[in-house]
Amino acid sequence: MHSPSSLLASHRRARCAPVVAAAASLALLILPRAGLAQTFGERLVVRGEVGAGTMLSTYQRDSLRYDLNVQGSGRLGFTLFGPVALQASFSSWWFPSESGDGQQYSVTGGLRIEPMLGSAGRLFVDVNAGLGISGERSRVALDTGLGFELAISRAVGLGPVIRYGHLFADSGAQDHDSDAQYWSAGLSLSARMPPAVAHGPLDADRDGFLDAVDECPDEPAGATPDAQHRGCPTRDRDGDGVTDAGDLCPDAPAGDHPDPTRAGCPAADTDGDGVFDPQDLCVTTPPGDHPDPERAGCPDGDDDADGVFNHADQCRGEAQGLHPDAARPGCPLPDRDHDTVPDPTDACPDVVGAPNIEARRNGCPGLVEVRNGMIVILQPVFFATNRDRILPTSFRVLSAVVAALRAQPEIRRIAVEGHTDNVGRDEANLALSQRRAQAVATWLTQHGIEAARVEARGLGASRPIVPNDSASGRAANRRVEFHILDPRQSTALDANGRTAGPGATGAP
């Protein structure tokens, strides 16, 4: 870079002579013979570059006051193979200054690497070296650049570039022996030459996408090109008619039962019942042997838990009970007093009673009633104090229980539950209640009830029916209850959550 005095002395001469020489050299490169252009035309690229930056060298910046700069370049590239290209360049760097402008012209050759990044554009880096002309001096010049050119069209690219320049000092210079280093940032514009006719088309697969931007240059895009990959056909790996770009299951065909909520995916059948999930109203529950005809994929319900499924049950809200009506599936025979003795055989149809093997007494009041899922005894079962021996005074009420069970063989199994008050240790109360329940169960089997129909349960003081804060309350809690287990019965509860109906009290 020359000094201000030499610059001012040869200002006009420095601007004219080198420019003419460099322009002539560049013209020889850009204007080859017509035959050569046709042969190598598809490999040629013309580029222009403009930018602005600053001086990096201390001497030129501080002493010569060359701070900011503006640079412009013209470049001609020739692709050797893939992303590797040779290029010839003509560049001008202008450093405005109050003491006189500094200028440098350079004619260089170099190497450029410019890989294509998909269809977006080209990343490039180049290195150039050659002749730099500053004032009346010619020196070695070098520059290197890094940038990215966005693909504006199939032929034009535009993008940012950063460039570093270096003018080596002339060892014989009289003013100052210092290299000039500078940089700029700007824009790079490229235009690719049209393909040579003699060399064949630039669209090898003839799909309308030039090879320079075709991501599948050897495979036609076809009737349905891929919107995400220029020049490529739309993929459908699983062959289900849903392209990979929109297929949520690209390796699993949708099949005959596609999932309407997941494009390209087969519908699932989580419970394996043959009803696919989009139509299955009970996705995780198979319908079993009794499917619900109104709810696809669901089992039929049994609202009253009487063993008759809803769609066959003519009384969905009422269990068929111990005496189902043969003419109305799922319904009980009429029983006005609800004592489990049907009206046709109830000798006292309007008064709550108990089953009895004697027709004249069947359904009439006695010592027991069958209601609320229980055989309710109306007199307590008494035991010897702190013992499991049943007192004879209770034989009559137990005989009534036997009569009820014999009169209703439909009751296949009952539980005899023993309960105590809270006096004493829990472990002792639990053991005593179990022994008393077993004693009652044994008495029933000894009087004609099959052992398979009776089960003994001791619950101790865990289920009081009234508070244990008085003698009468404790007496009420010492009781024996008879619960129907099979067939299952609905049990009514009182306001406190206890079994409705009078409890059978026992001795301490």
LOFIMI-404377 format. One record per residue (C-alpha): x, y, z; residue in one letter. Coordinates in steps of 0.05 Angstrom, whole numbers, plus 32768, in hexadecimal, padded with zeros to 4 digits. Example, Ala and Ser with C-alpha at 12.3 -4.5 7.8 and 13.67 -1.06 7.14 Angstrom:
<sites>
[site [80F6, 7FA6, 809C], a]
[site [8111, 7FEB, 808F], s]
</sites>
This chain:
<sites>
[site [8000, 8000, 8000], m]
[site [8021, 8042, 7FEB], h]
[site [802B, 8081, 8014], s]
[site [8001, 80C0, 800E], p]
[site [8039, 80E7, 7FEA], s]
[site [8043, 80B2, 7FB5], s]
[site [7FF8, 80A8, 7FB0], l]
[site [7FEC, 80F1, 7FA2], l]
[site [8025, 80F5, 7F71], a]
[site [800D, 80BC, 7F47], s]
[site [7FC3, 80BC, 7F58], h]
[site [7FA8, 80BF, 7F12], r]
[site [7FDD, 8091, 7EF5], r]
[site [7FD2, 805D, 7F2C], a]
[site [7F88, 805B, 7F1D], r]
[site [7F8C, 8052, 7ED2], c]
[site [7FC5, 8026, 7EBD], a]
[site [7FBA, 7FEB, 7EED], p]
[site [7F6F, 7FEC, 7EE1], v]
[site [7F78, 7FE6, 7E96], v]
[site [7FAA, 7FAD, 7E9D], a]
[site [7F80, 7F87, 7ECF], a]
[site [7F40, 7F91, 7EA7], a]
[site [7F62, 7F76, 7E69], a]
[site [7F7A, 7F38, 7E8E], s]
[site [7F34, 7F2B, 7EAA], l]
[site [7F15, 7F34, 7E66], a]
[site [7F42, 7EFE, 7E4A], l]
[site [7F28, 7ECF, 7E80], l]
[site [7EDE, 7EE1, 7E7B], i]
[site [7EDA, 7EE3, 7E2F], l]
[site [7EF5, 7EA0, 7E16], p]
[site [7EE7, 7E85, 7DD1], r]
[site [7E9F, 7E70, 7DC3], a]
[site [7EB1, 7E27, 7DBA], g]
[site [7ED3, 7E24, 7DFE], l]
[site [7E98, 7E47, 7E20], a]
[site [7E69, 7E13, 7E04], q]
[site [7E96, 7DDA, 7E1B], t]
[site [7EA1, 7DF2, 7E62], f]
[site [7E66, 7E21, 7E6A], g]
[site [7E42, 7DF8, 7E9F], e]
[site [7E81, 7DFC, 7ECB], r]
[site [7E89, 7E47, 7EC8], l]
[site [7E71, 7E77, 7EFE], v]
[site [7E75, 7EC3, 7EFD], v]
[site [7E77, 7EE6, 7F41], r]
[site [7E75, 7F2D, 7F59], g]
[site [7E86, 7F44, 7F9F], e]
[site [7E80, 7F85, 7FC6], v]
[site [7E91, 7F95, 800E], g]
[site [7EAB, 7FC5, 8041], a]
[site [7EDC, 7FBE, 807A], g]
[site [7F19, 7FDA, 809D], t]
[site [7F65, 7FDA, 809A], m]
[site [7F86, 7FAA, 80CB], l]
[site [7FD0, 7FBF, 80C3], s]
[site [7FE7, 7FF3, 80F6], t]
[site [8015, 801B, 80C8], y]
[site [7FE1, 8024, 8090], q]
[site [7FAA, 8032, 80C1], r]
[site [7FCE, 8063, 80EF], d]
[site [8002, 8084, 80C3], s]
[site [7FDF, 8084, 807F], l]
[site [7F9A, 808C, 809E], r]
[site [7F7E, 8053, 8075], y]
[site [7F47, 803B, 80A2], d]
[site [7F06, 8028, 807E], l]
[site [7F06, 8007, 803B], n]
[site [7ED6, 7FF3, 8003], v]
[site [7EE6, 7FB8, 7FD6], q]
[site [7EC8, 7F9A, 7F97], g]
[site [7EDB, 7F5B, 7F72], s]
[site [7ECA, 7F37, 7F33], g]
[site [7ED8, 7EEC, 7F31], r]
[site [7ED3, 7EB5, 7EFD], l]
[site [7ECF, 7E6E, 7F16], g]
[site [7ED8, 7E2B, 7EF4], f]
[site [7EC0, 7DEB, 7F17], t]
[site [7EF3, 7DB3, 7F15], l]
[site [7ECA, 7D7E, 7F39], f]
[site [7E95, 7D7C, 7F6F], g]
[site [7E9B, 7DBB, 7F9A], p]
[site [7EE4, 7DCB, 7F85], v]
[site [7EEE, 7E04, 7F54], a]
[site [7F26, 7E31, 7F3A], l]
[site [7F1A, 7E7B, 7F35], q]
[site [7F39, 7EB9, 7F18], a]
[site [7F2C, 7EFC, 7F3A], s]
[site [7F33, 7F46, 7F30], f]
[site [7F2C, 7F6F, 7F70], s]
[site [7F2F, 7FB8, 7F84], s]
[site [7F38, 7FD2, 7FCB], w]
[site [7F2D, 801C, 7FD8], w]
[site [7F44, 803F, 8019], f]
[site [7F29, 8086, 801C], p]
[site [7F55, 80B6, 8045], s]
[site [7F5A, 8101, 8052], e]
[site [7FA2, 8100, 803A], s]
[site [7F93, 80DB, 7FFA], g]
[site [7F6E, 809B, 7FE8], d]
[site [7F92, 8059, 7FE7], g]
[site [7F81, 8025, 7FB2], q]
[site [7F96, 7FDF, 7FA3], q]
[site [7F85, 7FB4, 7F66], y]
[site [7F94, 7F6A, 7F63], s]
[site [7F90, 7F34, 7F2F], v]
[site [7F91, 7EF0, 7F50], t]
[site [7F82, 7EA6, 7F46], g]
[site [7F6C, 7E76, 7F7A], g]
[site [7F45, 7E3A, 7F93], l]
[site [7EFD, 7E3A, 7FAA], r]
[site [7ED7, 7E04, 7FD1], i]
[site [7E8B, 7E0D, 7FCC], e]
[site [7E61, 7DD1, 7FE5], p]
[site [7E16, 7DD4, 7FDA], m]
[site [7DEE, 7DD3, 801B], l]
[site [7DAF, 7DAE, 8006], g]
[site [7D87, 7DDC, 7FD9], s]
[site [7D92, 7E1A, 8004], a]
[site [7DD2, 7E32, 7FE6], g]
[site [7E1E, 7E2C, 7FE5], r]
[site [7E50, 7E35, 801D], l]
[site [7E93, 7E4D, 8000], f]
[site [7EDB, 7E5B, 8015], v]
[site [7F11, 7E72, 7FE4], d]
[site [7F5A, 7E85, 7FE5], v]
[site [7F78, 7EB2, 7FAE], n]
[site [7FBE, 7ECA, 7FA0], a]
[site [7FDE, 7EF4, 7F69], g]
[site [7FF4, 7F3A, 7F56], l]
[site [7FE1, 7F76, 7F80], g]
[site [7FE9, 7FBC, 7F62], i]
[site [7FED, 7FF8, 7F91], s]
[site [8003, 803A, 7F72], g]
[site [803E, 802C, 7F45], e]
[site [8052, 7FED, 7F6A], r]
[site [803F, 7FA5, 7F5C], s]
[site [8042, 7F75, 7F97], r]
[site [8029, 7F30, 7FAC], v]
[site [7FE0, 7F32, 7FC2], a]
[site [7FB7, 7EFD, 7FE6], l]
[site [7F6F, 7EFB, 7FFC], d]
[site [7F40, 7EC6, 8019], t]
[site [7EF5, 7EC6, 8023], g]
[site [7EBE, 7EA0, 8048], l]
[site [7E74, 7EA6, 8037], g]
[site [7E32, 7E87, 8025], f]
[site [7E0A, 7E92, 7FE5], e]
[site [7DBF, 7E86, 7FEC], l]
[site [7DA0, 7E65, 7FAE], a]
[site [7D74, 7E9E, 7F94], i]
[site [7D64, 7E75, 7F56], s]
[site [7D82, 7E3B, 7F30], r]
[site [7DB7, 7E6A, 7F13], a]
[site [7DC0, 7EA2, 7F45], v]
[site [7DDD, 7EA2, 7F8B], g]
[site [7DE3, 7EDC, 7FBD], l]
[site [7DFD, 7EDE, 8003], g]
[site [7E2E, 7EFB, 8037], p]
[site [7E7A, 7EF7, 8032], v]
[site [7EB4, 7F0A, 8060], i]
[site [7EF7, 7F15, 803D], r]
[site [7F3E, 7F20, 8056], y]
[site [7F73, 7F42, 8029], g]
[site [7FBF, 7F44, 8030], h]
[site [7FEF, 7F6D, 8006], l]
[site [8037, 7F59, 8013], f]
[site [806A, 7F91, 801C], a]
[site [809E, 7FA0, 7FE7], d]
[site [80E2, 7F95, 8008], s]
[site [80FF, 7FCB, 7FDA], g]
[site [80CC, 7FFF, 7FEC], a]
[site [80E8, 8042, 8004], q]
[site [80AD, 805A, 802D], d]
[site [809C, 8020, 805D], h]
[site [80A7, 7FD6, 805F], d]
[site [8063, 7FBF, 807A], s]
[site [802F, 7F8D, 8061], d]
[site [7FE9, 7FA7, 8058], a]
[site [7FB2, 7F7C, 8077], q]
[site [7F68, 7F8D, 8072], y]
[site [7F23, 7F6C, 8073], w]
[site [7EDD, 7F79, 805A], s]
[site [7E96, 7F5D, 8061], a]
[site [7E62, 7F60, 802A], g]
[site [7E39, 7F3A, 7FF7], l]
[site [7E4C, 7F07, 7FC2], s]
[site [7E22, 7EFE, 7F83], l]
[site [7E2C, 7EC3, 7F54], s]
[site [7E0F, 7EB0, 7F10], a]
[site [7E19, 7E6C, 7EF1], r]
[site [7E22, 7E66, 7EA6], m]
[site [7DEE, 7E40, 7E7D], p]
[site [7DFE, 7DF8, 7E6C], p]
[site [7E23, 7DE8, 7E2C], a]
[site [7DF5, 7DC8, 7DF8], v]
[site [7E2A, 7D98, 7DE0], a]
[site [7E35, 7D7D, 7E26], h]
[site [7DED, 7D68, 7E34], g]
[site [7DBA, 7D86, 7E63], p]
[site [7DC6, 7D9C, 7EAA], l]
[site [7D87, 7D76, 7EBC], d]
[site [7DA1, 7D2F, 7EB8], a]
[site [7D60, 7D0E, 7ED1], d]
[site [7D35, 7D3E, 7EA7], r]
[site [7D06, 7D4F, 7EE0], d]
[site [7D08, 7D9A, 7ED8], g]
[site [7D3A, 7DA5, 7F10], f]
[site [7D80, 7DB9, 7EFB], l]
[site [7DB7, 7D8C, 7F16], d]
[site [7DD7, 7DC7, 7F3A], a]
[site [7D9B, 7DC9, 7F6A], v]
[site [7D7E, 7D83, 7F60], d]
[site [7D88, 7D5A, 7FA0], e]
[site [7D78, 7D1A, 7F79], c]
[site [7D9A, 7D2A, 7F36], p]
[site [7D96, 7CE2, 7F1D], d]
[site [7D4E, 7CD5, 7F32], e]
[site [7D12, 7CFA, 7F14], p]
[site [7CE4, 7D1F, 7F43], a]
[site [7CA8, 7CFD, 7F23], g]
[site [7C60, 7D13, 7F27], a]
[site [7C62, 7D22, 7F71], t]
[site [7CA5, 7D44, 7F81], p]
[site [7CBC, 7D4A, 7FC9], d]
[site [7CAF, 7D90, 7FE3], a]
[site [7CE8, 7D89, 8015], q]
[site [7D1D, 7D6E, 7FE5], h]
[site [7D24, 7D92, 7FA3], r]
[site [7D25, 7D65, 7F66], g]
[site [7D14, 7D26, 7F8F], c]
[site [7CD6, 7CFA, 7F89], p]
[site [7CA8, 7CF5, 7FC4], t]
[site [7CBA, 7CB8, 7FEE], r]
[site [7C89, 7C84, 8009], d]
[site [7CB4, 7C4E, 8029], r]
[site [7C7A, 7C24, 8043], d]
[site [7C52, 7C2A, 8003], g]
[site [7C11, 7C3E, 8026], d]
[site [7C02, 7C7A, 7FFA], g]
[site [7C17, 7CAC, 8030], v]
[site [7C58, 7CCE, 801F], t]
[site [7C91, 7CCB, 8051], d]
[site [7C8F, 7D16, 805D], a]
[site [7C49, 7D10, 807B], g]
[site [7C4C, 7CC7, 8092], d]
[site [7C50, 7CC0, 80DE], l]
[site [7C60, 7C76, 80D5], c]
[site [7C8C, 7C77, 8096], p]
[site [7CA2, 7C2E, 809F], d]
[site [7C5D, 7C11, 80B2], a]
[site [7C27, 7C0F, 807C], p]
[site [7BE4, 7C2C, 8091], a]
[site [7BC2, 7BED, 8078], g]
[site [7B77, 7BE2, 8071], d]
[site [7B69, 7C05, 80B3], h]
[site [7B90, 7C47, 80B5], p]
[site [7B91, 7C71, 80F3], d]
[site [7B68, 7CB0, 80E3], p]
[site [7B8F, 7CD8, 8117], t]
[site [7BD6, 7CC4, 8101], r]
[site [7BE4, 7CCA, 80B7], a]
[site [7C03, 7C8C, 8098], g]
[site [7BFC, 7C62, 80D6], c]
[site [7BD3, 7C22, 80E0], p]
[site [7B9C, 7C26, 8114], a]
[site [7BAE, 7C04, 8156], a]
[site [7B85, 7BD0, 817B], d]
[site [7B9E, 7BD9, 81C2], t]
[site [7B71, 7BA4, 81E3], d]
[site [7B77, 7B73, 81A8], g]
[site [7B2C, 7B6B, 81A0], d]
[site [7B2A, 7B76, 8155], g]
[site [7B0B, 7BBB, 815D], v]
[site [7B3F, 7BF0, 814A], f]
[site [7B4C, 7C28, 817C], d]
[site [7B2D, 7C61, 8153], p]
[site [7AEA, 7C3C, 8155], q]
[site [7AF4, 7C19, 8199], d]
[site [7ACF, 7C3C, 81D1], l]
[site [7AF3, 7C10, 8204], c]
[site [7B3A, 7C12, 81EA], v]
[site [7B5B, 7BEB, 8223], t]
[site [7B21, 7BBB, 8233], t]
[site [7B0E, 7B82, 8203], p]
[site [7AC3, 7B74, 81FC], p]
[site [7ACA, 7B2B, 820F], g]
[site [7A92, 7AF9, 8202], d]
[site [7A5C, 7B2D, 820C], h]
[site [7A6B, 7B6B, 81E2], p]
[site [7A40, 7BA9, 81E9], d]
[site [7A19, 7BB1, 81A8], p]
[site [7A13, 7BFC, 81B3], e]
[site [7A5C, 7C0B, 81C5], r]
[site [7A90, 7BF0, 8194], a]
[site [7AC8, 7BC9, 81B5], g]
[site [7AA8, 7BCB, 81FB], c]
[site [7A8E, 7B93, 8226], p]
[site [7A45, 7B93, 8238], d]
[site [7A37, 7BAE, 827D], g]
[site [7A10, 7B92, 82B8], d]
[site [79F7, 7BD0, 82DD], d]
[site [79D1, 7BAA, 8313], d]
[site [7A07, 7B74, 831A], a]
[site [79D5, 7B3B, 8315], d]
[site [79FB, 7B13, 82E0], g]
[site [79CC, 7B28, 82A7], v]
[site [79EE, 7B57, 8276], f]
[site [79CD, 7B9A, 8269], n]
[site [79B5, 7B8D, 8222], h]
[site [7990, 7B4F, 8238], a]
[site [797B, 7B6B, 827C], d]
[site [7933, 7B85, 827C], q]
[site [793F, 7BA2, 82C2], c]
[site [7983, 7BC2, 82BD], r]
[site [797B, 7BE9, 82FE], g]
[site [7961, 7BAF, 8327], e]
[site [7985, 7B6D, 8335], a]
[site [795E, 7B2E, 8325], q]
[site [796B, 7B16, 836C], g]
[site [7960, 7AD1, 8387], l]
[site [7921, 7AC5, 835D], h]
[site [792B, 7ADD, 8315], p]
[site [78EE, 7AE5, 82E9], d]
[site [78F5, 7AB3, 82B0], a]
[site [78C9, 7ADE, 8283], a]
[site [78F2, 7B1D, 828D], r]
[site [793F, 7B12, 828B], p]
[site [7963, 7B37, 82C2], g]
[site [7923, 7B47, 82E9], c]
[site [790D, 7B2A, 832C], p]
[site [78C9, 7B0A, 8337], l]
[site [7898, 7B3B, 8356], p]
[site [78A3, 7B43, 83A1], d]
[site [7878, 7B7B, 83BE], r]
[site [7894, 7B77, 8405], d]
[site [78DC, 7B6C, 83EE], h]
[site [78E8, 7B31, 841C], d]
[site [7906, 7B06, 83E3], t]
[site [78C8, 7ADA, 83E3], v]
[site [78A6, 7AE5, 839F], p]
[site [785E, 7AFA, 83A1], d]
[site [7843, 7ABA, 8380], p]
[site [785E, 7A90, 83BA], t]
[site [785C, 7AC5, 83F1], d]
[site [7826, 7AB3, 8424], a]
[site [782C, 7AFB, 8440], c]
[site [783C, 7B23, 8401], p]
[site [7832, 7B67, 8421], d]
[site [7857, 7B59, 8463], v]
[site [78A3, 7B4F, 8467], v]
[site [78B1, 7B09, 847C], g]
[site [78E2, 7AD0, 8472], a]
[site [78E7, 7A95, 8444], p]
[site [78CA, 7A56, 8461], n]
[site [78C3, 7A0F, 8446], i]
[site [787B, 7A0F, 845F], e]
[site [7850, 7A2F, 8429], a]
[site [781F, 7A4E, 845B], r]
[site [7857, 7A71, 8480], r]
[site [7884, 7A81, 8443], n]
[site [7891, 7ACC, 8441], g]
[site [786E, 7ADA, 8483], c]
[site [788D, 7AFE, 84BE], p]
[site [78BC, 7AD5, 84EA], g]
[site [78FE, 7ADA, 850D], l]
[site [7926, 7AE9, 84CD], v]
[site [791F, 7B13, 848E], e]
[site [7945, 7B0E, 844C], v]
[site [7953, 7B55, 8434], r]
[site [798C, 7B84, 8421], n]
[site [79BA, 7B4A, 840F], g]
[site [79B4, 7B2C, 8455], m]
[site [798D, 7AFA, 847E], i]
[site [797A, 7B2A, 84B5], v]
[site [796B, 7B09, 84F8], i]
[site [7939, 7B2D, 8524], l]
[site [7953, 7B0F, 8565], q]
[site [799C, 7B0D, 857B], p]
[site [79C8, 7AD0, 8580], v]
[site [79E0, 7AC9, 85C8], f]
[site [7A21, 7AA9, 85DE], f]
[site [7A3F, 7A98, 8621], a]
[site [7A68, 7AD2, 863C], t]
[site [7AAB, 7AD7, 8619], n]
[site [7A9E, 7A93, 85FA], r]
[site [7A88, 7A78, 85B7], d]
[site [7A52, 7A4A, 85D3], r]
[site [7A0D, 7A5B, 85B6], i]
[site [79D8, 7A61, 85EC], l]
[site [7999, 7A36, 85E1], p]
[site [796D, 7A74, 85E0], t]
[site [798A, 7A84, 859B], s]
[site [797A, 7A40, 857C], f]
[site [7935, 7A58, 8566], r]
[site [7950, 7A93, 853D], v]
[site [7987, 7A68, 851F], l]
[site [7952, 7A35, 850B], s]
[site [792E, 7A6E, 84E6], a]
[site [796F, 7A7B, 84C0], v]
[site [7973, 7A31, 84AE], v]
[site [792A, 7A33, 8496], a]
[site [7937, 7A70, 846B], a]
[site [7974, 7A4F, 844A], l]
[site [794E, 7A0F, 843E], r]
[site [7914, 7A35, 8421], a]
[site [7942, 7A5C, 83F2], q]
[site [7976, 7A2D, 83D3], p]
[site [7984, 7A67, 83A4], e]
[site [79AF, 7A83, 83DC], i]
[site [79EE, 7A5B, 83CC], r]
[site [7A1D, 7A79, 83FF], r]
[site [7A1B, 7AA5, 843D], i]
[site [7A4E, 7AC4, 846C], a]
[site [7A43, 7ABF, 84B7], v]
[site [7A64, 7AFE, 84D4], e]
[site [7A76, 7B03, 851E], g]
[site [7A7E, 7B49, 853D], h]
[site [7A92, 7B61, 8584], t]
[site [7A94, 7BA2, 85AB], d]
[site [7AD5, 7BC6, 85B9], n]
[site [7ADF, 7BAE, 8600], v]
[site [7B21, 7B88, 8607], g]
[site [7B5B, 7B7E, 85D8], r]
[site [7B4F, 7B7F, 858E], d]
[site [7B72, 7B3D, 8583], e]
[site [7B46, 7B1B, 85B7], a]
[site [7B07, 7B39, 859A], n]
[site [7B1A, 7B23, 8554], l]
[site [7B27, 7ADC, 856A], a]
[site [7AE6, 7AD9, 8592], l]
[site [7ABD, 7AF3, 8557], s]
[site [7ADB, 7ABE, 8529], q]
[site [7ACC, 7A86, 855A], r]
[site [7A84, 7A9D, 8563], r]
[site [7A79, 7AA4, 8517], a]
[site [7A94, 7A5E, 850E], q]
[site [7A67, 7A44, 8545], a]
[site [7A2A, 7A5F, 8522], v]
[site [7A41, 7A44, 84DE], a]
[site [7A4C, 79FF, 84FE], t]
[site [7A06, 7A02, 851D], w]
[site [79E7, 7A10, 84D9], l]
[site [7A0B, 79D6, 84B7], t]
[site [79F8, 79A8, 84F0], q]
[site [79B0, 79B9, 84E2], h]
[site [79AD, 79A9, 8499], g]
[site [79D1, 79E1, 8474], i]
[site [7A09, 79CB, 8446], e]
[site [7A4D, 79E0, 845E], a]
[site [7A5E, 79FD, 8419], a]
[site [7A26, 7A30, 8423], r]
[site [7A43, 7A4E, 8463], v]
[site [7A82, 7A76, 8471], e]
[site [7A98, 7A92, 84B5], a]
[site [7AB8, 7AD6, 84BE], r]
[site [7AD0, 7AF7, 84FE], g]
[site [7AD6, 7B43, 84FB], l]
[site [7AE0, 7B55, 8544], g]
[site [7AD0, 7B9D, 8556], a]
[site [7AE2, 7BB9, 8512], s]
[site [7A9A, 7BC7, 84FA], r]
[site [7A6E, 7BE4, 8531], p]
[site [7A27, 7BF7, 851E], i]
[site [7A20, 7C29, 8558], v]
[site [7A52, 7C4B, 8586], p]
[site [7A70, 7C20, 85BD], n]
[site [7A66, 7C56, 85F1], d]
[site [7A2C, 7C35, 8616], s]
[site [7A17, 7BF0, 862D], a]
[site [79DF, 7BEE, 85FA], s]
[site [7A0D, 7C04, 85C3], g]
[site [7A40, 7BCF, 85D4], r]
[site [7A0A, 7B9A, 85D7], a]
[site [79F1, 7BAE, 8591], a]
[site [7A37, 7BA7, 8575], n]
[site [7A3E, 7B60, 8590], r]
[site [7A18, 7B3E, 8558], r]
[site [7A16, 7B09, 8523], v]
[site [7A02, 7B1A, 84DA], e]
[site [79F1, 7AEE, 849F], f]
[site [7A07, 7B0B, 845B], h]
[site [79F3, 7AEC, 8419], i]
[site [7A32, 7AE2, 83EE], l]
[site [7A17, 7ABA, 83B4], d]
[site [79F1, 7AD0, 838D], p]
[site [7A0C, 7B16, 8398], r]
[site [79D8, 7B45, 83B6], q]
[site [79D5, 7B90, 83BC], s]
[site [79DA, 7BA6, 8404], t]
[site [79B7, 7BE6, 841C], a]
[site [79DF, 7C11, 844E], l]
[site [79C6, 7C41, 8482], d]
[site [79DC, 7C8A, 8488], a]
[site [7A1B, 7C76, 84AD], n]
[site [7A32, 7C45, 8478], g]
[site [7A1E, 7C07, 84A0], r]
[site [79F2, 7BCD, 8489], t]
[site [79A9, 7BE0, 8490], a]
[site [797A, 7BB8, 84BB], g]
[site [797D, 7BA1, 8503], p]
[site [79BC, 7B7E, 851A], g]
[site [79BC, 7B3E, 8543], a]
[site [79DB, 7B4A, 8586], t]
[site [79FF, 7B18, 85B0], g]
[site [7A17, 7B0E, 85F7], a]
[site [7A57, 7B2F, 860F], p]
</sites>
